[in-house]
């Protein structure tokens, strides 16, 4: 039989007419040869694949934004963020950029051991190796110490993970944490977020290895009393050893820590709760993510999460009004703004997307933006802004050999080649538009390492150091914008030492890169097979 009309419509919605015609003819042959009883799980994804991405609305650049310098200039240029999200004013001296996986790992272990009030860990998953077990042992040590020490009897540990990734396999994130949950039930909470989009027949038939492609809890926040690490790194051994990411440590920043603690608690409240017997339950009164009504779950979840964002924003505005003796940033040691950006499109929350689009729109002709992503897959809206605005861009992505999927088995093994195809399409667009002098693409190389860093550094006109960075979990791709729960922070700083840290971080990453040119795609290892090109639109939506 011929391919079903739903499938044919899907193909035409994703591909150009010429490619769609070829793909449909191939599909017709496959469907005729295939036993009707052997359905493909890919077809179940059709309703999700058919989603369209709207083009960005044109946003005019605010007057006075180009070439802004100094305190008044930074407020003129970036003060609009405070109209949308909480704005935390902190000392730049309390912000430290970590540069290596080992620094990240050691910083977490040291702060878990000394925590007295709270440890909050939000990640996609917790690995099952020796390094991950040492992290769990640190939590156990801290909890045991709190029970024995009258100075810190109220230590609470809260872990937020993704349900699908955290439940994969017989030994998984859940089994790693069960002993703590069984021993310290009154002090320990493990929440497992389940996307509302994975439900019904789709949930039953998508293989366990691929069910996380529908949507996950992707926030990476690690909090210890009043200190917090914002990162894109997961709690897994490669992220502690040889997987390059980005990490920022904010020490003694209680208000920022309170916000992310409240955010993790809100997401935890709408998630499944792990029980000591390895079962899961929902909190009383909460809508079940895949058994309950989809719209009702999203409405309840959005309300719960946005209450955290809105109340923090109002609280910070009141604090700033009380302490403001003059316009602009406060003088003295509080010289750095932290803006938390949350993106949860399945729940109707798109704050990060809106702020990122505004940042890219406002990037003036004499500004420079360094943008990096482990999986280079800009949304159509972001790509149009990069190609259509005046700023200079230096975009860093993983070379095929440092892509996290390099050498994977099965379909996943084709993902690095798909990203080569995506990069070539983007590079060709740059060349066709004559933008080669303004938009540059770089590839990261490092033997025996993988690359997972994401974010951007923003250099204003005439400035040798960046005054703004975005750092956190989003990859600027389709999944980050449309499928997953994401969070990052925008840091805007006058502090010269912190600006130097950001510059050194950016330069460290780019030193290990080479610039992409026509000859890059002529190399034998950059050949992309036809079938990979055909499935690339699917990979762009799900990986």
Secondary structure as UniProt FT lines:
FT   HELIX           5..14
FT   HELIX           17..33
FT   TURN            36..37
FT   HELIX           41..45
FT   HELIX           46..49
FT   TURN            63..64
FT   TURN            66..67
FT   HELIX           70..78
FT   HELIX           79..83
FT   STRAND          87..91
FT   HELIX           92..94
FT   STRAND          95..98
FT   HELIX           101..114
FT   STRAND          118..122
FT   HELIX           130..148
FT   HELIX           150..152
FT   TURN            153..154
FT   STRAND          156..162
FT   HELIX           163..166
FT   HELIX           173..183
FT   TURN            185..187
FT   STRAND          188..193
FT   TURN            196..197
FT   HELIX           200..205
FT   TURN            208..210
FT   HELIX           211..214
FT   STRAND          221..224
FT   TURN            225..226
FT   STRAND          227..231
FT   HELIX           237..241
FT   STRAND          243..244
FT   STRAND          247..250
FT   HELIX           254..269
FT   STRAND          272..274
FT   TURN            276..277
FT   STRAND          280..281
FT   TURN            284..285
FT   TURN            289..291
FT   HELIX           294..323
FT   STRAND          334..344
FT   HELIX           345..347
FT   STRAND          349..350
FT   HELIX           351..362
FT   TURN            365..366
FT   STRAND          368..373
FT   HELIX           380..388
FT   STRAND          392..398
FT   HELIX           400..402
FT   TURN            404..407
FT   HELIX           410..414
FT   HELIX           415..432
FT   TURN            433..434
FT   TURN            436..438
FT   STRAND          439..444
FT   TURN            447..448
FT   STRAND          450..451
FT   STRAND          455..459
FT   TURN            461..462
FT   STRAND          468..472
FT   HELIX           478..482
FT   STRAND          485..493
FT   HELIX           496..511
FT   STRAND          513..515
FT   HELIX           518..522
FT   HELIX           524..526
FT   HELIX           530..542
//
